[in-house]
Amino acid sequence: MGLYTTEAVVVGYRDLGEADRILTLFSPEKGKIHAVARGVRRPRSPLMAGTQLFSYSKFLLVEGKNLDSVSQCELKESFFKIREDLDRMAYGAYFAELLRLSTRECDKSEEVFRFFLKTLFLLEVWEDLPLMARAFELKLMALLGFAPQVFCCVNCGEKRMENAWFGSLSGGILCEKCKDRDEKAIKISKETLAVMRHILKKRYEELAKLQVNSQIKGELKKVNLDFVLHQLERKPRTLRFLEDISLL
């Protein structure tokens, strides 16, 4: 058994027995890691602070046959403002689940790690949380190599179009001539298309100042979720929760 050190964000967990917890960590060097934190649920556990959901910590891990084990952890950032706010907590849980579902075990990506870490910092201050969710969805898909084509017709390459349809099966926008190639294509407004392009082109932190009306947000939500759920092939449980409490 070997020891290794890595920085990581806690993106999920489940309780094990009376005092243990299995953590899902995301690190730049190793991607998604499952590790058991023994005794972490005991009141005086030295692991408690650094292993809470969203905590960004430096971990010392012991390699195991099926599960690695947390030997030590040093908290770097707790993101307590997220956990203190129910709305931000709910969105953070959704973002973490999307990351878990869309990445494979030990598929390292420093870019994805830095993106998610930036997401947590922005989540503490971003005011329009539903719009932040749309930005997160599009940018995560793009980082993972599944960026939707929103700059020209995905079928024929036409850039100038009076009307546009978005096809999740096709992976992007379709022009008038090509819309029938995707029977589930959704007609979208020029304004919504412009917002999608803006999200994909601009730096993440610049988007916190973006303001769009409720109609565009509603259209963007439908298009984004159709696309994301098509890529994931399953519906995240946290998405159902956001819908149930009318936060999405």
Backbone as CSV, one residue per row, in Angstrom:
resi,resn,N_x,N_y,N_z,CA_x,CA_y,CA_z,C_x,C_y,C_z
1,MET,0.840,-1.194,0.000,0.000,0.000,0.000,0.875,1.243,0.000
2,GLY,0.514,2.202,-0.873,1.297,3.409,-0.974,0.564,4.606,-0.404
3,LEU,1.332,5.627,-0.049,0.784,6.904,0.415,0.910,7.922,-0.694
4,TYR,-0.071,8.796,-0.806,0.060,9.910,-1.733,-0.676,11.124,-1.181
5,THR,-0.241,12.285,-1.628,-0.825,13.559,-1.194,-1.473,14.238,-2.390
6,THR,-2.626,14.815,-2.182,-3.287,15.560,-3.246,-4.218,16.607,-2.658
7,GLU,-4.368,17.708,-3.368,-5.432,18.648,-3.050,-6.711,18.124,-3.677
8,ALA,-7.834,18.378,-3.045,-9.101,17.894,-3.590,-10.268,18.651,-2.972
9,VAL,-11.385,18.631,-3.676,-12.648,19.163,-3.181,-13.573,17.990,-2.896
10,VAL,-14.266,18.052,-1.766,-15.245,17.018,-1.435,-16.519,17.295,-2.233
11,VAL,-16.849,16.385,-3.155,-18.015,16.601,-4.019,-19.155,15.634,-3.711
12,GLY,-18.985,14.820,-2.695,-20.067,13.918,-2.299,-19.615,13.022,-1.161
13,TYR,-20.584,12.381,-0.501,-20.250,11.442,0.566,-21.468,10.576,0.879
14,ARG,-21.188,9.460,1.546,-22.265,8.648,2.124,-21.744,8.028,3.400
15,ASP,-22.634,7.932,4.390,-22.239,7.410,5.691,-22.014,5.901,5.625
16,LEU,-21.067,5.456,6.432,-20.722,4.039,6.495,-20.621,3.637,7.962
17,GLY,-21.437,2.678,8.375,-21.418,2.246,9.765,-21.823,3.365,10.712
18,GLU,-21.285,3.325,11.922,-21.675,4.291,12.945,-20.852,5.576,12.921
19,ALA,-19.632,5.507,12.418,-18.763,6.686,12.529,-17.974,7.014,11.268
20,ASP,-17.999,6.124,10.275,-17.188,6.334,9.078,-18.000,7.017,7.972
21,ARG,-17.287,7.439,6.957,-17.935,8.100,5.820,-17.103,7.839,4.559
22,ILE,-17.768,7.478,3.472,-17.082,7.332,2.191,-17.213,8.651,1.431
23,LEU,-16.083,9.252,1.134,-16.039,10.539,0.455,-15.819,10.357,-1.046
24,THR,-16.415,11.244,-1.814,-16.049,11.369,-3.224,-15.272,12.665,-3.349
25,LEU,-14.022,12.550,-3.733,-13.141,13.696,-3.874,-12.868,13.948,-5.356
26,PHE,-12.592,15.202,-5.677,-12.149,15.510,-7.045,-10.842,16.270,-6.946
27,SER,-9.808,15.707,-7.556,-8.477,16.290,-7.461,-7.920,16.570,-8.851
28,PRO,-6.956,17.485,-8.965,-6.377,17.783,-10.278,-5.527,16.650,-10.829
29,GLU,-4.854,15.899,-9.953,-3.945,14.843,-10.420,-4.638,13.515,-10.689
30,LYS,-5.696,13.218,-9.925,-6.307,11.900,-10.009,-7.785,11.936,-10.378
31,GLY,-8.341,13.133,-10.586,-9.749,13.213,-10.917,-10.622,12.769,-9.763
32,LYS,-11.594,11.915,-10.060,-12.564,11.482,-9.047,-11.999,10.317,-8.246
33,ILE,-12.023,10.465,-6.913,-11.475,9.462,-6.004,-12.528,9.121,-4.951
34,HIS,-12.670,7.850,-4.630,-13.508,7.425,-3.507,-12.582,6.999,-2.374
35,ALA,-12.813,7.554,-1.204,-11.938,7.250,-0.064,-12.749,7.209,1.222
36,VAL,-12.397,6.302,2.114,-13.102,6.190,3.387,-12.381,7.032,4.439
37,ALA,-13.169,7.814,5.182,-12.650,8.613,6.300,-13.154,7.950,7.586
38,ARG,-12.279,7.231,8.253,-12.700,6.435,9.404,-12.827,7.314,10.652
39,GLY,-13.950,7.143,11.344,-14.194,7.886,12.573,-14.522,9.349,12.375
40,VAL,-14.747,9.760,11.139,-14.921,11.184,10.850,-16.185,11.771,11.478
41,ARG,-17.168,10.946,11.770,-18.424,11.452,12.319,-18.410,11.555,13.842
42,ARG,-17.291,11.168,14.447,-17.166,11.347,15.889,-16.880,12.810,16.189
43,PRO,-17.419,13.367,17.276,-17.335,14.811,17.561,-15.928,15.392,17.545
44,ARG,-14.932,14.642,17.995,-13.579,15.189,18.091,-12.648,14.704,16.981
45,SER,-13.220,14.216,15.901,-12.386,13.701,14.813,-11.555,14.826,14.185
46,PRO,-10.251,14.629,14.018,-9.408,15.642,13.384,-9.679,15.769,11.887
47,LEU,-10.436,14.829,11.340,-10.749,14.861,9.903,-12.021,15.648,9.599
48,MET,-12.803,15.956,10.618,-14.141,16.506,10.392,-14.143,17.787,9.558
49,ALA,-13.332,18.769,9.914,-13.370,20.077,9.255,-13.028,19.991,7.777
50,GLY,-12.066,19.156,7.442,-11.596,19.114,6.058,-12.329,18.162,5.155
51,THR,-13.353,17.460,5.696,-14.041,16.454,4.883,-15.525,16.751,4.689
52,GLN,-15.967,17.946,5.052,-17.363,18.305,4.820,-17.594,18.589,3.335
53,LEU,-18.839,18.478,2.919,-19.187,18.730,1.520,-18.701,20.118,1.099
54,PHE,-18.066,20.206,-0.052,-17.491,21.399,-0.677,-16.137,21.811,-0.097
55,SER,-15.692,21.180,0.992,-14.408,21.564,1.568,-13.285,21.328,0.558
56,TYR,-12.390,22.299,0.495,-11.189,22.211,-0.333,-10.027,21.965,0.617
57,SER,-9.416,20.790,0.525,-8.417,20.381,1.506,-7.225,19.709,0.835
58,LYS,-6.152,19.620,1.605,-4.980,18.841,1.204,-5.055,17.518,1.942
59,PHE,-5.083,16.418,1.190,-5.290,15.092,1.764,-4.027,14.240,1.686
60,LEU,-3.814,13.472,2.740,-2.848,12.380,2.715,-3.659,11.098,2.680
61,LEU,-3.511,10.326,1.604,-4.343,9.156,1.383,-3.505,7.891,1.305
62,VAL,-4.097,6.813,1.768,-3.473,5.490,1.695,-4.192,4.700,0.607
63,GLU,-3.440,4.191,-0.346,-4.045,3.410,-1.416,-4.592,2.093,-0.878
64,GLY,-5.779,1.741,-1.352,-6.401,0.481,-0.948,-6.826,-0.316,-2.152
65,LYS,-7.198,-1.568,-1.948,-7.593,-2.433,-3.054,-8.871,-1.936,-3.714
66,ASN,-9.871,-1.613,-2.895,-11.148,-1.124,-3.427,-11.362,0.354,-3.130
67,LEU,-10.996,0.772,-1.926,-11.159,2.156,-1.501,-9.863,2.662,-0.900
68,ASP,-9.505,3.894,-1.226,-8.399,4.522,-0.533,-8.889,4.981,0.843
69,SER,-7.963,5.315,1.731,-8.320,5.770,3.074,-7.689,7.119,3.354
70,VAL,-8.447,7.984,4.029,-7.935,9.294,4.411,-7.119,9.141,5.684
71,SER,-5.831,9.452,5.603,-4.969,9.398,6.775,-4.946,10.740,7.498
72,GLN,-4.790,11.819,6.724,-4.777,13.173,7.275,-5.407,14.113,6.259
73,CYS,-5.899,15.252,6.740,-6.339,16.298,5.810,-6.153,17.671,6.455
74,GLU,-5.804,18.616,5.615,-5.581,19.987,6.059,-6.536,20.904,5.293
75,LEU,-7.469,21.514,5.989,-8.465,22.374,5.355,-7.814,23.624,4.769
76,LYS,-8.155,23.907,3.498,-7.661,25.118,2.842,-8.769,26.157,2.682
77,GLU,-9.992,25.685,2.409,-11.141,26.585,2.276,-12.400,25.792,2.583
78,SER,-13.239,26.314,3.486,-14.425,25.565,3.918,-15.678,25.877,3.100
79,PHE,-15.725,27.059,2.467,-16.921,27.513,1.753,-18.155,27.455,2.656
80,PHE,-17.981,27.929,3.883,-19.079,27.874,4.855,-20.268,28.728,4.437
81,LYS,-20.034,29.792,3.638,-21.148,30.639,3.193,-22.138,29.860,2.335
82,ILE,-21.643,28.853,1.631,-22.538,28.019,0.825,-23.400,27.153,1.736
83,ARG,-22.783,26.527,2.714,-23.520,25.625,3.604,-24.478,26.361,4.532
84,GLU,-24.253,27.656,4.754,-25.139,28.438,5.617,-26.386,28.935,4.886
85,ASP,-26.412,28.841,3.580,-27.525,29.351,2.782,-28.182,28.178,2.065
86,LEU,-29.456,27.908,2.337,-30.135,26.741,1.779,-30.131,26.755,0.259
87,ASP,-30.393,27.919,-0.353,-30.428,28.005,-1.810,-29.064,27.698,-2.408
88,ARG,-28.033,28.309,-1.859,-26.679,28.084,-2.387,-26.243,26.641,-2.138
89,MET,-26.631,26.090,-1.010,-26.326,24.694,-0.707,-26.976,23.766,-1.746
90,ALA,-28.226,24.051,-2.100,-28.941,23.220,-3.061,-28.284,23.283,-4.438
91,TYR,-27.906,24.485,-4.864,-27.236,24.618,-6.167,-25.851,23.991,-6.136
92,GLY,-25.138,24.162,-5.024,-23.826,23.548,-4.913,-23.899,22.034,-5.012
93,ALA,-24.912,21.447,-4.383,-25.102,19.997,-4.445,-25.405,19.565,-5.883
94,TYR,-26.173,20.381,-6.602,-26.480,20.087,-8.014,-25.210,20.137,-8.858
95,PHE,-24.406,21.172,-8.671,-23.162,21.296,-9.430,-22.237,20.116,-9.145
96,ALA,-22.147,19.734,-7.869,-21.272,18.620,-7.491,-21.762,17.309,-8.109
97,GLU,-23.081,17.112,-8.133,-23.599,15.877,-8.721,-23.359,15.835,-10.223
98,LEU,-23.523,16.975,-10.916,-23.221,17.008,-12.342,-21.765,16.638,-12.597
99,LEU,-20.876,17.158,-11.755,-19.456,16.822,-11.910,-19.231,15.326,-11.703
100,ARG,-19.844,14.764,-10.672,-19.666,13.337,-10.393,-20.186,12.473,-11.543
101,LEU,-21.361,12.826,-12.058,-21.988,12.002,-13.088,-21.288,12.107,-14.442
102,SER,-20.643,13.222,-14.685,-20.067,13.457,-16.016,-18.578,13.148,-16.107
103,THR,-17.972,12.681,-15.006,-16.552,12.350,-15.014,-16.346,10.902,-14.592
104,ARG,-15.245,10.334,-15.074,-14.937,8.932,-14.769,-13.915,8.828,-13.636
105,GLU,-13.828,7.647,-13.049,-12.867,7.407,-11.977,-11.444,7.683,-12.458
106,CYS,-10.698,8.411,-11.649,-9.272,8.651,-11.882,-8.974,9.255,-13.253
107,ASP,-9.943,9.978,-13.812,-9.732,10.672,-15.087,-9.265,12.087,-14.761
108,LYS,-7.948,12.271,-14.655,-7.412,13.523,-14.128,-7.680,14.696,-15.074
109,SER,-7.927,15.863,-14.504,-8.107,17.083,-15.282,-7.939,18.277,-14.366
110,GLU,-6.778,18.911,-14.449,-6.546,20.099,-13.633,-7.490,21.221,-14.045
111,GLU,-7.810,21.305,-15.352,-8.695,22.367,-15.836,-10.090,22.239,-15.232
112,VAL,-10.619,21.020,-15.197,-11.948,20.797,-14.618,-11.921,21.070,-13.117
113,PHE,-10.844,20.646,-12.451,-10.709,20.897,-11.017,-10.709,22.392,-10.731
114,ARG,-9.909,23.174,-11.462,-9.842,24.619,-11.245,-11.178,25.285,-11.564
115,PHE,-11.858,24.773,-12.576,-13.177,25.293,-12.928,-14.167,25.081,-11.790
116,PHE,-14.168,23.877,-11.203,-15.122,23.611,-10.126,-14.775,24.408,-8.882
117,LEU,-13.504,24.558,-8.596,-13.086,25.356,-7.453,-13.527,26.808,-7.632
118,LYS,-13.376,27.328,-8.844,-13.831,28.696,-9.125,-15.350,28.787,-8.975
119,THR,-16.053,27.734,-9.374,-17.510,27.700,-9.224,-17.909,27.885,-7.765
120,LEU,-17.220,27.228,-6.856,-17.552,27.338,-5.434,-17.293,28.746,-4.902
121,PHE,-16.190,29.366,-5.319,-15.928,30.744,-4.902,-17.010,31.683,-5.435
122,LEU,-17.412,31.493,-6.694,-18.444,32.351,-7.283,-19.812,32.092,-6.658
123,LEU,-20.069,30.849,-6.269,-21.364,30.505,-5.678,-21.607,31.257,-4.374
124,GLU,-20.565,31.649,-3.697,-20.719,32.400,-2.450,-21.245,33.814,-2.689
125,VAL,-21.076,34.350,-3.914,-21.420,35.756,-4.162,-22.389,35.971,-5.326
126,TRP,-22.571,34.987,-6.184,-23.418,35.153,-7.377,-24.856,35.355,-6.933
127,GLU,-25.531,36.366,-7.477,-26.896,36.685,-7.049,-27.950,35.880,-7.800
128,ASP,-27.840,35.780,-9.109,-28.838,35.080,-9.917,-28.432,33.611,-10.046
129,LEU,-28.851,32.800,-9.090,-28.415,31.403,-9.050,-28.928,30.559,-10.221
130,PRO,-30.186,30.731,-10.670,-30.611,29.967,-11.848,-29.755,30.261,-13.085
131,LEU,-29.378,31.520,-13.273,-28.531,31.861,-14.415,-27.125,31.279,-14.227
132,MET,-26.642,31.274,-12.993,-25.351,30.645,-12.738,-25.385,29.163,-13.100
133,ALA,-26.507,28.510,-12.809,-26.645,27.091,-13.148,-26.532,26.869,-14.645
134,ARG,-27.142,27.770,-15.425,-27.059,27.635,-16.879,-25.621,27.825,-17.365
135,ALA,-24.920,28.776,-16.757,-23.525,29.008,-17.128,-22.673,27.794,-16.758
136,PHE,-22.899,27.246,-15.566,-22.138,26.074,-15.119,-22.366,24.897,-16.068
137,GLU,-23.621,24.641,-16.412,-23.941,23.503,-17.286,-23.214,23.600,-18.620
138,LEU,-23.309,24.756,-19.254,-22.682,24.920,-20.572,-21.165,24.834,-20.494
139,LYS,-20.586,25.495,-19.505,-19.126,25.515,-19.413,-18.565,24.151,-19.007
140,LEU,-19.257,23.429,-18.136,-18.806,22.094,-17.778,-18.838,21.176,-18.994
141,MET,-19.934,21.196,-19.744,-20.029,20.358,-20.932,-18.916,20.698,-21.923
142,ALA,-18.634,21.987,-22.072,-17.576,22.404,-22.995,-16.207,21.892,-22.546
143,LEU,-15.917,21.993,-21.248,-14.635,21.522,-20.716,-14.458,20.017,-20.902
144,LEU,-15.564,19.290,-20.854,-15.504,17.838,-20.986,-15.535,17.381,-22.439
145,GLY,-15.566,18.347,-23.360,-15.533,18.008,-24.783,-16.887,17.838,-25.430
146,PHE,-17.942,18.309,-24.748,-19.293,18.155,-25.282,-19.961,19.510,-25.547
147,ALA,-19.175,20.506,-25.888,-19.736,21.840,-26.126,-20.765,21.791,-27.251
148,PRO,-21.962,22.347,-27.039,-22.936,22.391,-28.128,-22.479,23.377,-29.211
149,GLN,-22.785,23.082,-30.443,-22.455,23.994,-31.535,-23.538,25.080,-31.605
150,VAL,-23.178,26.296,-31.246,-24.154,27.388,-31.238,-23.751,28.538,-32.160
151,PHE,-22.709,28.330,-32.956,-22.228,29.411,-33.814,-22.567,29.200,-35.287
152,CYS,-23.009,28.016,-35.645,-23.475,27.750,-37.012,-24.327,26.488,-36.974
153,CYS,-25.061,26.240,-38.043,-25.899,25.043,-38.120,-25.006,23.810,-38.002
154,VAL,-25.334,22.929,-37.084,-24.516,21.753,-36.835,-24.544,20.782,-38.009
155,ASN,-25.529,20.920,-38.890,-25.655,20.007,-40.016,-25.017,20.544,-41.293
156,CYS,-25.335,21.798,-41.650,-24.845,22.326,-42.935,-23.818,23.445,-42.784
157,GLY,-23.629,23.950,-41.577,-22.634,24.992,-41.360,-23.120,26.409,-41.598
158,GLU,-24.399,26.578,-41.904,-24.945,27.917,-42.148,-24.818,28.784,-40.893
159,LYS,-24.289,30.003,-41.090,-24.104,30.910,-39.951,-25.210,31.953,-39.860
160,ARG,-25.740,32.351,-40.994,-26.788,33.361,-40.988,-28.141,32.680,-41.068
161,MET,-28.938,32.859,-40.034,-30.266,32.240,-40.037,-31.265,33.138,-39.329
162,GLU,-32.399,33.281,-39.925,-33.468,34.095,-39.342,-34.058,33.406,-38.117
163,ASN,-34.199,32.097,-38.223,-34.732,31.302,-37.121,-33.783,30.154,-36.828
164,ALA,-33.724,29.775,-35.556,-32.831,28.687,-35.170,-33.553,27.704,-34.268
165,TRP,-33.170,26.451,-34.384,-33.689,25.384,-33.535,-32.495,24.726,-32.844
166,PHE,-32.696,24.300,-31.606,-31.622,23.609,-30.902,-31.975,22.146,-30.782
167,GLY,-31.079,21.294,-31.262,-31.307,19.855,-31.206,-30.321,19.163,-30.289
168,SER,-30.813,18.617,-29.203,-29.927,17.904,-28.272,-29.327,16.665,-28.920
169,LEU,-30.121,15.973,-29.733,-29.610,14.786,-30.412,-28.533,15.157,-31.419
170,SER,-28.697,16.325,-32.046,-27.740,16.782,-33.054,-26.523,17.446,-32.422
171,GLY,-26.683,17.951,-31.211,-25.568,18.580,-30.521,-25.381,20.051,-30.820
172,GLY,-26.445,20.721,-31.245,-26.311,22.152,-31.506,-27.486,22.723,-32.259
173,ILE,-27.270,23.919,-32.810,-28.364,24.608,-33.488,-28.538,24.103,-34.921
174,LEU,-29.767,24.216,-35.400,-30.132,23.814,-36.749,-30.845,24.968,-37.440
175,CYS,-30.605,25.107,-38.718,-31.269,26.159,-39.493,-32.631,25.668,-39.968
176,GLU,-33.336,26.555,-40.657,-34.673,26.241,-41.174,-34.660,24.988,-42.048
177,LYS,-33.661,24.852,-42.901,-33.594,23.720,-43.836,-33.290,22.394,-43.129
178,CYS,-32.577,22.472,-42.016,-32.083,21.246,-41.380,-32.831,20.848,-40.114
179,LYS,-33.791,21.664,-39.693,-34.429,21.424,-38.394,-35.115,20.076,-38.298
180,ASP,-35.617,19.549,-39.419,-36.343,18.282,-39.386,-35.425,17.075,-39.187
181,ARG,-34.121,17.278,-39.239,-33.182,16.185,-39.001,-33.163,15.755,-37.530
182,ASP,-33.687,16.622,-36.677,-33.779,16.296,-35.249,-35.219,16.519,-34.817
183,GLU,-35.946,15.426,-34.636,-37.378,15.523,-34.345,-37.674,16.169,-32.992
184,LYS,-36.674,16.230,-32.122,-36.865,16.836,-30.812,-36.285,18.245,-30.720
185,ALA,-35.916,18.814,-31.859,-35.325,20.151,-31.867,-36.313,21.190,-31.333
186,ILE,-35.796,22.140,-30.569,-36.604,23.187,-29.945,-36.284,24.529,-30.603
187,LYS,-37.308,25.252,-31.016,-37.069,26.572,-31.593,-36.639,27.530,-30.481
188,ILE,-35.573,28.279,-30.727,-35.086,29.230,-29.723,-34.976,30.624,-30.339
189,SER,-35.112,31.608,-29.491,-35.046,32.992,-29.947,-33.602,33.415,-30.194
190,LYS,-33.449,34.491,-30.953,-32.112,35.034,-31.202,-31.475,35.491,-29.898
191,GLU,-32.299,36.006,-28.994,-31.774,36.489,-27.710,-31.202,35.350,-26.870
192,THR,-31.915,34.216,-26.840,-31.421,33.065,-26.079,-30.144,32.518,-26.697
193,LEU,-30.115,32.451,-28.017,-28.919,31.983,-28.709,-27.737,32.902,-28.419
194,ALA,-28.000,34.198,-28.380,-26.934,35.166,-28.079,-26.381,34.958,-26.668
195,VAL,-27.269,34.638,-25.707,-26.827,34.395,-24.335,-25.972,33.125,-24.274
196,MET,-26.365,32.086,-24.975,-25.578,30.847,-24.992,-24.183,31.103,-25.551
197,ARG,-24.121,31.856,-26.625,-22.817,32.189,-27.223,-21.975,33.009,-26.248
198,HIS,-22.623,33.940,-25.580,-21.930,34.804,-24.619,-21.342,33.972,-23.474
199,ILE,-22.120,33.021,-22.968,-21.657,32.164,-21.875,-20.435,31.361,-22.287
200,LEU,-20.458,30.820,-23.503,-19.352,29.977,-23.951,-18.096,30.777,-24.286
201,LYS,-18.257,32.042,-24.657,-17.110,32.859,-25.052,-16.462,33.596,-23.889
202,LYS,-17.251,34.025,-22.922,-16.752,34.904,-21.868,-16.144,34.125,-20.699
203,ARG,-15.281,34.823,-19.952,-14.719,34.240,-18.748,-15.825,34.073,-17.705
204,TYR,-15.701,33.029,-16.914,-16.727,32.643,-15.951,-17.131,33.814,-15.049
205,GLU,-16.135,34.481,-14.455,-16.428,35.540,-13.487,-17.118,36.740,-14.114
206,GLU,-16.928,36.962,-15.419,-17.600,38.068,-16.099,-19.106,37.840,-16.187
207,LEU,-19.518,36.585,-16.177,-20.924,36.250,-16.369,-21.774,36.558,-15.145
208,ALA,-21.145,36.786,-13.995,-21.901,37.098,-12.779,-22.666,38.409,-12.924
209,LYS,-22.228,39.266,-13.849,-22.887,40.554,-14.060,-23.970,40.482,-15.144
210,LEU,-24.081,39.333,-15.791,-25.042,39.181,-16.883,-26.481,39.248,-16.373
211,GLN,-27.315,39.999,-17.067,-28.723,40.109,-16.697,-29.588,39.744,-17.903
212,VAL,-30.510,38.818,-17.701,-31.438,38.424,-18.768,-32.836,38.344,-18.179
213,ASN,-33.840,38.507,-19.040,-35.209,38.489,-18.537,-35.699,37.063,-18.305
214,SER,-36.832,36.949,-17.664,-37.352,35.636,-17.257,-37.686,34.750,-18.450
215,GLN,-38.108,35.350,-19.555,-38.452,34.552,-20.737,-37.212,33.855,-21.306
216,ILE,-36.123,34.601,-21.409,-34.882,34.015,-21.915,-34.363,32.955,-20.953
217,LYS,-34.441,33.239,-19.650,-33.982,32.253,-18.669,-34.788,30.958,-18.759
218,GLY,-36.093,31.094,-18.983,-36.927,29.904,-19.110,-36.569,29.089,-20.343
219,GLU,-36.326,29.780,-21.451,-35.959,29.103,-22.693,-34.579,28.456,-22.568
220,LEU,-33.663,29.171,-21.949,-32.305,28.669,-21.756,-32.305,27.430,-20.858
221,LYS,-33.133,27.458,-19.827,-33.252,26.307,-18.932,-33.711,25.064,-19.699
222,LYS,-34.736,25.216,-20.518,-35.264,24.068,-21.268,-34.222,23.499,-22.223
223,VAL,-33.552,24.391,-22.966,-32.542,23.954,-23.925,-31.375,23.278,-23.218
224,ASN,-30.860,23.933,-22.172,-29.709,23.395,-21.449,-30.000,22.025,-20.847
225,LEU,-31.144,21.917,-20.158,-31.434,20.662,-19.469,-31.680,19.522,-20.449
226,ASP,-32.320,19.811,-21.567,-32.483,18.781,-22.597,-31.120,18.279,-23.062
227,PHE,-30.202,19.217,-23.261,-28.870,18.863,-23.750,-28.077,18.102,-22.691
228,VAL,-28.060,18.605,-21.460,-27.290,17.974,-20.391,-27.824,16.580,-20.075
229,LEU,-29.143,16.439,-19.977,-29.722,15.138,-19.651,-29.492,14.137,-20.775
230,HIS,-29.430,14.618,-22.009,-29.107,13.732,-23.132,-27.675,13.219,-22.998
231,GLN,-26.762,14.090,-22.574,-25.366,13.682,-22.412,-25.199,12.711,-21.233
232,LEU,-25.908,12.988,-20.137,-25.770,12.160,-18.931,-26.554,10.852,-19.020
233,GLU,-27.629,10.874,-19.779,-28.532,9.725,-19.916,-29.203,9.349,-18.602
234,ARG,-29.288,10.308,-17.688,-30.020,10.104,-16.432,-30.284,11.475,-15.816
235,LYS,-31.276,11.534,-14.935,-31.633,12.797,-14.301,-31.030,12.863,-12.900
236,PRO,-30.225,13.875,-12.616,-29.642,13.997,-11.274,-30.715,14.130,-10.204
237,ARG,-30.490,13.500,-9.063,-31.444,13.592,-7.963,-31.559,15.019,-7.439
238,THR,-30.437,15.743,-7.435,-30.468,17.118,-6.940,-31.275,18.032,-7.859
239,LEU,-31.368,17.681,-9.130,-32.184,18.466,-10.056,-33.656,18.337,-9.685
240,ARG,-34.065,17.139,-9.314,-35.447,16.932,-8.873,-35.734,17.768,-7.623
241,PHE,-34.759,17.824,-6.721,-34.937,18.604,-5.494,-35.093,20.088,-5.810
242,LEU,-34.253,20.619,-6.704,-34.361,22.030,-7.088,-35.724,22.317,-7.724
243,GLU,-36.203,21.390,-8.521,-37.516,21.561,-9.142,-38.638,21.521,-8.106
244,ASP,-38.499,20.616,-7.137,-39.535,20.475,-6.109,-39.670,21.732,-5.241
245,ILE,-38.538,22.393,-4.978,-38.601,23.596,-4.134,-38.610,24.868,-4.976
246,SER,-38.818,24.683,-6.291,-38.997,25.827,-7.224,-37.825,26.802,-7.207
247,LEU,-36.598,26.266,-7.142,-35.418,27.119,-7.150,-34.780,27.207,-8.528
248,LEU,-35.081,26.255,-9.400,-34.358,26.147,-10.653,-34.792,27.197,-11.661
